[in-house]
Amino acid sequence: MNKENSPIGIFDSGIGGLTVLKEVRRLLPSEDIVYLGDTAHLPYGTKSSQTIIKLSIANILFLLRMRVKFIIVACNSTSSVALPEIKNFFSLPLLGVVEAGVKAVLEKKVKKIGIIGTPATIKSSTYQKLILKKAKGAKIITQACPLFVSLVEEGWINSKVTEEVAKIYLKRFRGKVELLILGCTHYPLLKGVIRKTLRGVELLDSAEEVAKEARRMLRRANLLRKKNVKGKLSFFLTDYSPNFSKLTKLILKEKITPEIVENV
Ligand code: DGL
């Protein structure tokens, strides 16, 4: 097959990466996509670096067997912890949400930046290091928000409980940041609550940024599909997920039938 007609691979620790899938499909409607959600091992955000690296390599090898032309790492925990270690072992381009998010932040030239993410993402300091490499004087405040993932998985997007949790997690950013990086696949779904808690702070959605960066990279490499067709979606999970229908409805607003693959 001509390489430009090969699919784009996207993987995440589960279904949260649907926020990235949605943006990629919106910007690149002609592309075929293979999505892998490693629901058998969710969550990644509270696991050790060694485990996240091992699981990420398995996901990449699965997508390579599906003959993808490009891989988007939708999971912030994987992009922060594993990607810097393993990226150069593979010959095809791998783009992580973190890289794309940082690029967008640097273009905005903001100086006071907040970052929220899973414990693994925040502990890795990857967002912080990449920003400070280029924007030396930037002031960065971070906060791990592990409960946000469970609240989204429960579908509690606008509930009072979520608002209360947001108030506690986001307190340290009040009056101190111009922009907040939503450094986790699940957080774009909480934009409403976060905006209400931190009025006037710009929210950076890494899902949107990674889709834009993927389009730029594919265009530059002459790998964008030229045919004007509707791209196909192949959707794989490593385990049945009780939240699957709820989250696909919430994020994609369509019904998807996943194929379960056990030996990734
Ligand atoms: N996909 C993960 C991330 O973006 C969130 C869920 C998890 O902890 O696996 O960091």
py3Dmol code that shows the C-alpha trace and the ligand (Angstrom):
import py3Dmol

protein = """\
ATOM      1  CA  MET A   1       0.000   0.000   0.000  1.00  0.00           C
ATOM      2  CA  ASN A   2       1.136   3.527  -0.739  1.00  0.00           C
ATOM      3  CA  LYS A   3       2.353   4.871   2.625  1.00  0.00           C
ATOM      4  CA  GLU A   4       0.124   7.960   2.566  1.00  0.00           C
ATOM      5  CA  ASN A   5      -2.906   5.650   2.549  1.00  0.00           C
ATOM      6  CA  SER A   6      -1.745   3.746   5.629  1.00  0.00           C
ATOM      7  CA  PRO A   7      -3.574   4.484   8.871  1.00  0.00           C
ATOM      8  CA  ILE A   8      -2.545   6.763  11.712  1.00  0.00           C
ATOM      9  CA  GLY A   9      -2.120   4.903  15.005  1.00  0.00           C
ATOM     10  CA  ILE A  10      -3.316   6.411  18.268  1.00  0.00           C
ATOM     11  CA  PHE A  11      -2.901   4.815  21.669  1.00  0.00           C
ATOM     12  CA  ASP A  12      -3.828   5.620  25.222  1.00  0.00           C
ATOM     13  CA  SER A  13      -4.059   3.856  28.555  1.00  0.00           C
ATOM     14  CA  GLY A  14      -7.793   3.550  27.940  1.00  0.00           C
ATOM     15  CA  ILE A  15     -10.665   5.524  26.559  1.00  0.00           C
ATOM     16  CA  GLY A  16      -9.552   9.007  27.672  1.00  0.00           C
ATOM     17  CA  GLY A  17      -7.599   9.224  24.404  1.00  0.00           C
ATOM     18  CA  LEU A  18     -10.945   9.586  22.640  1.00  0.00           C
ATOM     19  CA  THR A  19     -10.528  13.330  23.272  1.00  0.00           C
ATOM     20  CA  VAL A  20      -7.473  13.144  20.988  1.00  0.00           C
ATOM     21  CA  LEU A  21      -9.170  10.808  18.506  1.00  0.00           C
ATOM     22  CA  LYS A  22     -12.067  13.271  18.200  1.00  0.00           C
ATOM     23  CA  GLU A  23      -9.742  16.162  17.328  1.00  0.00           C
ATOM     24  CA  VAL A  24      -7.686  14.081  14.874  1.00  0.00           C
ATOM     25  CA  ARG A  25     -10.826  12.964  13.056  1.00  0.00           C
ATOM     26  CA  ARG A  26     -12.096  16.555  12.959  1.00  0.00           C
ATOM     27  CA  LEU A  27      -8.865  17.899  11.436  1.00  0.00           C
ATOM     28  CA  LEU A  28      -7.993  14.889   9.274  1.00  0.00           C
ATOM     29  CA  PRO A  29     -11.332  13.367   8.190  1.00  0.00           C
ATOM     30  CA  SER A  30      -9.866  11.378   5.273  1.00  0.00           C
ATOM     31  CA  GLU A  31      -7.342   9.473   7.355  1.00  0.00           C
ATOM     32  CA  ASP A  32      -7.879   5.872   8.439  1.00  0.00           C
ATOM     33  CA  ILE A  33      -7.192   5.503  12.158  1.00  0.00           C
ATOM     34  CA  VAL A  34      -6.303   2.545  14.354  1.00  0.00           C
ATOM     35  CA  TYR A  35      -7.022   3.315  18.015  1.00  0.00           C
ATOM     36  CA  LEU A  36      -5.696   1.149  20.829  1.00  0.00           C
ATOM     37  CA  GLY A  37      -6.886   1.665  24.409  1.00  0.00           C
ATOM     38  CA  ASP A  38      -5.001  -0.411  26.970  1.00  0.00           C
ATOM     39  CA  THR A  39      -7.990  -0.753  29.279  1.00  0.00           C
ATOM     40  CA  ALA A  40      -6.549  -3.948  30.837  1.00  0.00           C
ATOM     41  CA  HIS A  41      -3.823  -1.844  32.458  1.00  0.00           C
ATOM     42  CA  LEU A  42      -5.632   1.454  33.130  1.00  0.00           C
ATOM     43  CA  PRO A  43      -4.698   3.697  34.918  1.00  0.00           C
ATOM     44  CA  TYR A  44      -1.113   4.410  33.841  1.00  0.00           C
ATOM     45  CA  GLY A  45      -0.961   7.660  35.799  1.00  0.00           C
ATOM     46  CA  THR A  46      -0.391   5.989  39.160  1.00  0.00           C
ATOM     47  CA  LYS A  47       2.081   3.317  37.903  1.00  0.00           C
ATOM     48  CA  SER A  48       5.893   3.233  38.022  1.00  0.00           C
ATOM     49  CA  SER A  49       8.023   4.494  35.121  1.00  0.00           C
ATOM     50  CA  GLN A  50       9.272   0.954  34.344  1.00  0.00           C
ATOM     51  CA  THR A  51       5.717  -0.343  33.998  1.00  0.00           C
ATOM     52  CA  ILE A  52       4.563   2.599  31.883  1.00  0.00           C
ATOM     53  CA  ILE A  53       7.571   2.119  29.570  1.00  0.00           C
ATOM     54  CA  LYS A  54       6.956  -1.634  29.217  1.00  0.00           C
ATOM     55  CA  LEU A  55       3.255  -1.152  28.448  1.00  0.00           C
ATOM     56  CA  SER A  56       3.962   1.673  25.993  1.00  0.00           C
ATOM     57  CA  ILE A  57       6.417  -0.445  23.994  1.00  0.00           C
ATOM     58  CA  ALA A  58       3.798  -3.210  23.734  1.00  0.00           C
ATOM     59  CA  ASN A  59       1.222  -0.704  22.460  1.00  0.00           C
ATOM     60  CA  ILE A  60       3.616   0.677  19.844  1.00  0.00           C
ATOM     61  CA  LEU A  61       4.510  -2.809  18.622  1.00  0.00           C
ATOM     62  CA  PHE A  62       0.806  -3.616  18.243  1.00  0.00           C
ATOM     63  CA  LEU A  63       0.252  -0.495  16.130  1.00  0.00           C
ATOM     64  CA  LEU A  64       3.325  -1.298  14.027  1.00  0.00           C
ATOM     65  CA  ARG A  65       1.793  -4.704  13.266  1.00  0.00           C
ATOM     66  CA  MET A  66      -1.260  -2.773  12.017  1.00  0.00           C
ATOM     67  CA  ARG A  67       1.092  -1.034   9.549  1.00  0.00           C
ATOM     68  CA  VAL A  68       0.472   2.518  10.706  1.00  0.00           C
ATOM     69  CA  LYS A  69       2.429   5.380   9.122  1.00  0.00           C
ATOM     70  CA  PHE A  70       2.556   7.614  12.200  1.00  0.00           C
ATOM     71  CA  ILE A  71       1.787   7.198  15.902  1.00  0.00           C
ATOM     72  CA  ILE A  72       0.109   9.687  18.205  1.00  0.00           C
ATOM     73  CA  VAL A  73       0.633   9.001  21.882  1.00  0.00           C
ATOM     74  CA  ALA A  74      -2.617  10.332  23.310  1.00  0.00           C
ATOM     75  CA  CYS A  75      -1.758   9.523  26.925  1.00  0.00           C
ATOM     76  CA  ASN A  76       0.016  12.306  28.821  1.00  0.00           C
ATOM     77  CA  SER A  77       1.477   9.860  31.354  1.00  0.00           C
ATOM     78  CA  THR A  78       3.065   7.819  28.532  1.00  0.00           C
ATOM     79  CA  SER A  79       4.219  10.932  26.674  1.00  0.00           C
ATOM     80  CA  SER A  80       5.893  12.288  29.824  1.00  0.00           C
ATOM     81  CA  VAL A  81       7.390   9.135  31.245  1.00  0.00           C
ATOM     82  CA  ALA A  82       8.016   6.694  28.388  1.00  0.00           C
ATOM     83  CA  LEU A  83       8.358   8.702  25.199  1.00  0.00           C
ATOM     84  CA  PRO A  84      11.596  10.532  26.114  1.00  0.00           C
ATOM     85  CA  GLU A  85      13.186   7.103  26.823  1.00  0.00           C
ATOM     86  CA  ILE A  86      11.943   5.047  23.871  1.00  0.00           C
ATOM     87  CA  LYS A  87      11.191   7.471  21.053  1.00  0.00           C
ATOM     88  CA  ASN A  88      14.481   6.982  19.235  1.00  0.00           C
ATOM     89  CA  PHE A  89      14.192   3.185  19.096  1.00  0.00           C
ATOM     90  CA  PHE A  90      11.506   3.369  16.423  1.00  0.00           C
ATOM     91  CA  SER A  91      11.939   4.416  12.815  1.00  0.00           C
ATOM     92  CA  LEU A  92       8.473   5.898  12.292  1.00  0.00           C
ATOM     93  CA  PRO A  93       7.444   9.311  13.680  1.00  0.00           C
ATOM     94  CA  LEU A  94       5.948   9.212  17.200  1.00  0.00           C
ATOM     95  CA  LEU A  95       4.224  12.339  18.426  1.00  0.00           C
ATOM     96  CA  GLY A  96       3.225  12.780  22.055  1.00  0.00           C
ATOM     97  CA  VAL A  97       0.609  15.091  23.518  1.00  0.00           C
ATOM     98  CA  VAL A  98       3.219  16.670  25.785  1.00  0.00           C
ATOM     99  CA  GLU A  99       5.526  17.807  22.960  1.00  0.00           C
ATOM    100  CA  ALA A 100       2.601  19.267  21.044  1.00  0.00           C
ATOM    101  CA  GLY A 101       1.212  21.020  24.131  1.00  0.00           C
ATOM    102  CA  VAL A 102       4.576  22.556  25.017  1.00  0.00           C
ATOM    103  CA  LYS A 103       5.043  23.828  21.472  1.00  0.00           C
ATOM    104  CA  ALA A 104       1.698  25.616  21.664  1.00  0.00           C
ATOM    105  CA  VAL A 105       2.525  27.116  25.083  1.00  0.00           C
ATOM    106  CA  LEU A 106       5.854  28.462  23.825  1.00  0.00           C
ATOM    107  CA  GLU A 107       4.147  30.109  20.849  1.00  0.00           C
ATOM    108  CA  LYS A 108       1.860  31.978  23.252  1.00  0.00           C
ATOM    109  CA  LYS A 109       4.832  33.528  25.069  1.00  0.00           C
ATOM    110  CA  VAL A 110       3.115  33.343  28.474  1.00  0.00           C
ATOM    111  CA  LYS A 111       5.290  33.569  31.562  1.00  0.00           C
ATOM    112  CA  LYS A 112       3.082  32.262  34.383  1.00  0.00           C
ATOM    113  CA  ILE A 113       2.037  28.715  33.611  1.00  0.00           C
ATOM    114  CA  GLY A 114       0.079  26.096  35.545  1.00  0.00           C
ATOM    115  CA  ILE A 115       0.179  22.366  34.743  1.00  0.00           C
ATOM    116  CA  ILE A 116      -2.255  19.710  35.937  1.00  0.00           C
ATOM    117  CA  GLY A 117      -1.869  15.999  35.222  1.00  0.00           C
ATOM    118  CA  THR A 118      -1.700  12.515  36.724  1.00  0.00           C
ATOM    119  CA  PRO A 119       0.859  11.815  39.477  1.00  0.00           C
ATOM    120  CA  ALA A 120       3.167  10.150  36.882  1.00  0.00           C
ATOM    121  CA  THR A 121       3.025  13.137  34.525  1.00  0.00           C
ATOM    122  CA  ILE A 122       3.677  15.710  37.242  1.00  0.00           C
ATOM    123  CA  LYS A 123       6.429  13.636  38.901  1.00  0.00           C
ATOM    124  CA  SER A 124       8.269  13.160  35.586  1.00  0.00           C
ATOM    125  CA  SER A 125       8.624  16.992  35.242  1.00  0.00           C
ATOM    126  CA  THR A 126       8.713  16.527  31.457  1.00  0.00           C
ATOM    127  CA  TYR A 127       6.319  19.418  30.761  1.00  0.00           C
ATOM    128  CA  GLN A 128       8.295  21.655  33.122  1.00  0.00           C
ATOM    129  CA  LYS A 129      11.716  20.712  31.663  1.00  0.00           C
ATOM    130  CA  LEU A 130      10.609  21.183  28.047  1.00  0.00           C
ATOM    131  CA  ILE A 131       9.093  24.592  28.774  1.00  0.00           C
ATOM    132  CA  LEU A 132      12.048  25.864  30.814  1.00  0.00           C
ATOM    133  CA  LYS A 133      14.523  24.766  28.131  1.00  0.00           C
ATOM    134  CA  LYS A 134      13.075  27.408  25.792  1.00  0.00           C
ATOM    135  CA  ALA A 135      11.346  29.892  28.125  1.00  0.00           C
ATOM    136  CA  LYS A 136      14.002  30.348  30.787  1.00  0.00           C
ATOM    137  CA  GLY A 137      12.178  32.898  32.952  1.00  0.00           C
ATOM    138  CA  ALA A 138       8.826  31.088  33.022  1.00  0.00           C
ATOM    139  CA  LYS A 139       7.198  30.558  36.416  1.00  0.00           C
ATOM    140  CA  ILE A 140       5.549  27.147  36.609  1.00  0.00           C
ATOM    141  CA  ILE A 141       3.162  25.767  39.227  1.00  0.00           C
ATOM    142  CA  THR A 142       2.028  22.123  39.051  1.00  0.00           C
ATOM    143  CA  GLN A 143      -0.614  19.950  40.666  1.00  0.00           C
ATOM    144  CA  ALA A 144      -1.433  16.256  40.284  1.00  0.00           C
ATOM    145  CA  CYS A 145      -5.215  15.753  40.105  1.00  0.00           C
ATOM    146  CA  PRO A 146      -5.739  11.964  40.180  1.00  0.00           C
ATOM    147  CA  LEU A 147      -9.409  12.148  41.229  1.00  0.00           C
ATOM    148  CA  PHE A 148     -10.316  14.010  38.028  1.00  0.00           C
ATOM    149  CA  VAL A 149      -9.797  10.782  36.023  1.00  0.00           C
ATOM    150  CA  SER A 150     -12.252   8.811  38.189  1.00  0.00           C
ATOM    151  CA  LEU A 151     -14.799  11.647  38.140  1.00  0.00           C
ATOM    152  CA  VAL A 152     -14.751  11.745  34.330  1.00  0.00           C
ATOM    153  CA  GLU A 153     -14.936   7.943  34.110  1.00  0.00           C
ATOM    154  CA  GLU A 154     -18.074   8.161  36.289  1.00  0.00           C
ATOM    155  CA  GLY A 155     -19.488  10.748  33.892  1.00  0.00           C
ATOM    156  CA  TRP A 156     -19.608  13.380  36.687  1.00  0.00           C
ATOM    157  CA  ILE A 157     -18.650  16.217  34.408  1.00  0.00           C
ATOM    158  CA  ASN A 158     -20.721  19.002  35.927  1.00  0.00           C
ATOM    159  CA  SER A 159     -21.514  17.666  39.365  1.00  0.00           C
ATOM    160  CA  LYS A 160     -21.194  19.571  42.646  1.00  0.00           C
ATOM    161  CA  VAL A 161     -18.646  16.991  43.843  1.00  0.00           C
ATOM    162  CA  THR A 162     -16.415  17.686  40.845  1.00  0.00           C
ATOM    163  CA  GLU A 163     -16.688  21.433  41.494  1.00  0.00           C
ATOM    164  CA  GLU A 164     -15.616  20.918  45.116  1.00  0.00           C
ATOM    165  CA  VAL A 165     -12.675  18.708  44.094  1.00  0.00           C
ATOM    166  CA  ALA A 166     -11.657  21.279  41.476  1.00  0.00           C
ATOM    167  CA  LYS A 167     -11.701  24.049  44.095  1.00  0.00           C
ATOM    168  CA  ILE A 168      -9.260  22.086  46.258  1.00  0.00           C
ATOM    169  CA  TYR A 169      -6.912  21.007  43.447  1.00  0.00           C
ATOM    170  CA  LEU A 170      -6.870  24.363  41.676  1.00  0.00           C
ATOM    171  CA  LYS A 171      -6.591  26.656  44.693  1.00  0.00           C
ATOM    172  CA  ARG A 172      -2.842  27.107  44.294  1.00  0.00           C
ATOM    173  CA  PHE A 173      -3.255  28.556  40.779  1.00  0.00           C
ATOM    174  CA  ARG A 174      -5.656  31.373  41.758  1.00  0.00           C
ATOM    175  CA  GLY A 175      -4.229  34.749  40.706  1.00  0.00           C
ATOM    176  CA  LYS A 176      -0.873  33.132  39.918  1.00  0.00           C
ATOM    177  CA  VAL A 177      -1.116  31.772  36.356  1.00  0.00           C
ATOM    178  CA  GLU A 178      -2.145  33.118  32.943  1.00  0.00           C
ATOM    179  CA  LEU A 179      -2.490  29.710  31.333  1.00  0.00           C
ATOM    180  CA  LEU A 180      -3.258  26.207  32.595  1.00  0.00           C
ATOM    181  CA  ILE A 181      -2.130  23.116  30.675  1.00  0.00           C
ATOM    182  CA  LEU A 182      -4.733  20.352  30.826  1.00  0.00           C
ATOM    183  CA  GLY A 183      -2.076  17.625  30.921  1.00  0.00           C
ATOM    184  CA  CYS A 184      -4.292  14.539  30.940  1.00  0.00           C
ATOM    185  CA  THR A 185      -6.604  12.965  28.367  1.00  0.00           C
ATOM    186  CA  HIS A 186      -9.599  13.281  30.684  1.00  0.00           C
ATOM    187  CA  TYR A 187      -9.285  16.908  31.642  1.00  0.00           C
ATOM    188  CA  PRO A 188     -10.619  18.583  28.457  1.00  0.00           C
ATOM    189  CA  LEU A 189     -13.985  17.159  29.535  1.00  0.00           C
ATOM    190  CA  LEU A 190     -13.780  19.197  32.723  1.00  0.00           C
ATOM    191  CA  LYS A 191     -13.126  22.495  30.951  1.00  0.00           C
ATOM    192  CA  GLY A 192     -16.465  23.917  32.143  1.00  0.00           C
ATOM    193  CA  VAL A 193     -15.780  23.213  35.823  1.00  0.00           C
ATOM    194  CA  ILE A 194     -12.139  24.326  35.569  1.00  0.00           C
ATOM    195  CA  ARG A 195     -13.134  27.583  33.854  1.00  0.00           C
ATOM    196  CA  LYS A 196     -15.666  28.285  36.583  1.00  0.00           C
ATOM    197  CA  THR A 197     -13.018  27.688  39.255  1.00  0.00           C
ATOM    198  CA  LEU A 198     -10.221  29.661  37.581  1.00  0.00           C
ATOM    199  CA  ARG A 199     -11.950  32.532  35.811  1.00  0.00           C
ATOM    200  CA  GLY A 200      -9.817  34.429  33.299  1.00  0.00           C
ATOM    201  CA  VAL A 201      -7.157  31.707  32.991  1.00  0.00           C
ATOM    202  CA  GLU A 202      -6.568  30.408  29.460  1.00  0.00           C
ATOM    203  CA  LEU A 203      -6.909  26.607  29.227  1.00  0.00           C
ATOM    204  CA  LEU A 204      -4.576  24.710  26.934  1.00  0.00           C
ATOM    205  CA  ASP A 205      -6.172  21.553  25.586  1.00  0.00           C
ATOM    206  CA  SER A 206      -3.354  19.177  24.610  1.00  0.00           C
ATOM    207  CA  ALA A 207      -5.818  17.040  22.614  1.00  0.00           C
ATOM    208  CA  GLU A 208      -6.428  19.917  20.200  1.00  0.00           C
ATOM    209  CA  GLU A 209      -2.741  20.799  20.015  1.00  0.00           C
ATOM    210  CA  VAL A 210      -1.569  17.263  19.244  1.00  0.00           C
ATOM    211  CA  ALA A 211      -4.052  16.980  16.371  1.00  0.00           C
ATOM    212  CA  LYS A 212      -2.788  20.257  14.859  1.00  0.00           C
ATOM    213  CA  GLU A 213       0.833  19.196  15.250  1.00  0.00           C
ATOM    214  CA  ALA A 214       0.128  15.770  13.723  1.00  0.00           C
ATOM    215  CA  ARG A 215      -1.387  17.455  10.660  1.00  0.00           C
ATOM    216  CA  ARG A 216       1.675  19.718  10.340  1.00  0.00           C
ATOM    217  CA  MET A 217       4.111  16.791  10.646  1.00  0.00           C
ATOM    218  CA  LEU A 218       2.242  14.575   8.198  1.00  0.00           C
ATOM    219  CA  ARG A 219       2.027  17.417   5.688  1.00  0.00           C
ATOM    220  CA  ARG A 220       5.752  18.124   5.991  1.00  0.00           C
ATOM    221  CA  ALA A 221       6.592  14.433   5.505  1.00  0.00           C
ATOM    222  CA  ASN A 222       4.203  14.246   2.543  1.00  0.00           C
ATOM    223  CA  LEU A 223       2.223  11.563   4.349  1.00  0.00           C
ATOM    224  CA  LEU A 224      -1.231  13.157   4.314  1.00  0.00           C
ATOM    225  CA  ARG A 225      -3.805  11.098   2.472  1.00  0.00           C
ATOM    226  CA  LYS A 226      -4.736  12.835  -0.772  1.00  0.00           C
ATOM    227  CA  LYS A 227      -7.916  10.887  -1.530  1.00  0.00           C
ATOM    228  CA  ASN A 228     -11.050  12.717  -0.466  1.00  0.00           C
ATOM    229  CA  VAL A 229     -12.741   9.803   1.307  1.00  0.00           C
ATOM    230  CA  LYS A 230     -14.222   9.272   4.765  1.00  0.00           C
ATOM    231  CA  GLY A 231     -11.500   7.702   6.904  1.00  0.00           C
ATOM    232  CA  LYS A 232     -12.175   4.334   8.569  1.00  0.00           C
ATOM    233  CA  LEU A 233     -11.812   3.833  12.316  1.00  0.00           C
ATOM    234  CA  SER A 234     -10.558   0.507  13.732  1.00  0.00           C
ATOM    235  CA  PHE A 235     -10.975   0.451  17.478  1.00  0.00           C
ATOM    236  CA  PHE A 236      -9.170  -1.978  19.811  1.00  0.00           C
ATOM    237  CA  LEU A 237      -9.243  -2.357  23.586  1.00  0.00           C
ATOM    238  CA  THR A 238      -7.211  -4.785  25.696  1.00  0.00           C
ATOM    239  CA  ASP A 239     -10.170  -5.494  27.987  1.00  0.00           C
ATOM    240  CA  TYR A 240     -13.888  -4.861  28.188  1.00  0.00           C
ATOM    241  CA  SER A 241     -14.478  -1.570  29.903  1.00  0.00           C
ATOM    242  CA  PRO A 242     -17.691  -0.944  31.822  1.00  0.00           C
ATOM    243  CA  ASN A 243     -17.403   2.777  31.080  1.00  0.00           C
ATOM    244  CA  PHE A 244     -16.951   2.338  27.350  1.00  0.00           C
ATOM    245  CA  SER A 245     -20.457   3.260  26.139  1.00  0.00           C
ATOM    246  CA  LYS A 246     -20.803   6.100  28.628  1.00  0.00           C
ATOM    247  CA  LEU A 247     -17.515   7.679  27.614  1.00  0.00           C
ATOM    248  CA  THR A 248     -17.852   7.194  23.862  1.00  0.00           C
ATOM    249  CA  LYS A 249     -21.270   8.825  24.074  1.00  0.00           C
ATOM    250  CA  LEU A 250     -19.857  11.679  26.154  1.00  0.00           C
ATOM    251  CA  ILE A 251     -16.803  12.310  23.997  1.00  0.00           C
ATOM    252  CA  LEU A 252     -17.554  11.129  20.454  1.00  0.00           C
ATOM    253  CA  LYS A 253     -21.350  11.217  20.513  1.00  0.00           C
ATOM    254  CA  GLU A 254     -21.482   8.041  18.448  1.00  0.00           C
ATOM    255  CA  LYS A 255     -21.641   4.295  18.940  1.00  0.00           C
ATOM    256  CA  ILE A 256     -18.430   2.352  18.437  1.00  0.00           C
ATOM    257  CA  THR A 257     -17.982  -1.399  18.634  1.00  0.00           C
ATOM    258  CA  PRO A 258     -14.527  -2.196  19.986  1.00  0.00           C
ATOM    259  CA  GLU A 259     -12.556  -5.326  19.173  1.00  0.00           C
ATOM    260  CA  ILE A 260     -10.908  -6.872  22.233  1.00  0.00           C
ATOM    261  CA  VAL A 261      -7.277  -7.891  21.768  1.00  0.00           C
ATOM    262  CA  GLU A 262      -5.717  -9.763  24.631  1.00  0.00           C
ATOM    263  CA  ASN A 263      -2.165 -10.315  23.477  1.00  0.00           C
ATOM    264  CA  VAL A 264      -0.840  -6.865  22.860  1.00  0.00           C
TER     265      VAL A 264
END
"""
ligand_1 = """\
10
DGL
N -4.506 8.712 29.802
C -3.948 9.128 31.074
C -3.179 10.441 30.886
O -3.443 11.219 29.992
C -5.017 9.295 32.128
C -5.583 7.985 32.649
C -4.514 7.106 33.269
O -4.028 7.413 34.374
O -4.160 6.125 32.635
O -2.282 10.716 31.633
"""
view = py3Dmol.view(width=600, height=400)
view.addModel(protein, "pdb")
view.setStyle({"model": 0}, {"cartoon": {"style": "trace"}})
view.addModel(ligand_1, "xyz")
view.setStyle({"model": 1}, {"stick": {}})
view.zoomTo()
view.show()
